[in-house]
Amino acid sequence: MLYTNRSDATGFKFNMILAGLSKLSTDDLSNSYKYKTLGNNNMYMIVKHAHLTIITLTFIFFIINFVLTMKGSDKVNNKLLKIGPHILYTLFVLTFIYLVSVNPLNLYPFVNGWASSKLAGFVLYIVSITFALKWAKSTLWRVVSFISAVFWFAMSARLGFADHLKVKGSEDANVYIEIGQSILATIC
């Protein structure tokens, strides 16, 4: 039996047995690979849009909880408002792990400045939310924490649309973290 190995740009190897497969050509194999890639791309886009929807819902839950906390309402203890954000954060982390593991641009936290900045922005956003809703005892600190959470949410969103920073080895993304650190240092 004869074997031929063909590698494409992504490193996948196609092995084709030439004996008895005269009707099957290399182009047919390439087309089937394209359909397989297209299927993965569709799944990637579905998870990406679910990820963005989850982010929006977490922000809406945060705004609702913050307003109810500032009013001193008993509705802040509603079961949906207590459990909902935790479920959304769990889904957020799961979609994040999927997107990082199959991302087409090879953007990984701690390897690429863009991905690391997004991860740091998310962590600072969660810490700000926790401070605004639970840890802060005075109205002033709640408002400062609210502003901080909105700032980190906006910076992470802005970074998500900064396509020129999604280049492996680009250190320009760290500018956002440095700006945030200097603003927090000024406030504190």
C-alpha positions, 0 to 999 in steps of 0.5 A: 500500500502507498501512503502520501502525507500532506500537511497544511498550514495548521499542521494537520496531516492527511493520510490517504491510501492511494490503492483503491481510492481512485475517485477520491482526490486531494481536493475532496479531502481539502474541501472536507477539511474546510467544512470541518473548520467551518463547523468549528468556526460556527461553534466558536461564533456561537460561544463567543456571542453567548459569552458577550450576552453573559457579560451584558447580563452580568452588568445588568444584574450588577446595576440592578443590585447596586441600585437596590443596595443604595436604596436599602431595599429588601428586594436585594435579597431576592433569590434570583438576584442573589444566585443569578450573578453567580450562575452567570459568572460560572457560565462566563468562565466556562465560555472564556475557557472554551474561547481561549482553548480554541481561539483562532488568533492564538491569544493566551493569557500570560503569553499575549498582553491583550489576553492578559489585560482582558483577564486582569480587567475582568478580575478587577471588575469582579473585585470592584463589584464585590466591594460595591455590593458587599465590602463597602460600608459607606455610600462614598465607597460604594459609589467609588467602587461602582465607578471603578466597576464601570471603568473596568467594564468599559476598559475591558470592552474597549480592549475587546474591540482593539483589533490592532492589539490582538497581535502576539507579542504586542505589549501595547495592551498593558497600557490599559492596566498601567492607566488603571493602576495610575487612576487607582493610585490617584484615588487611593 
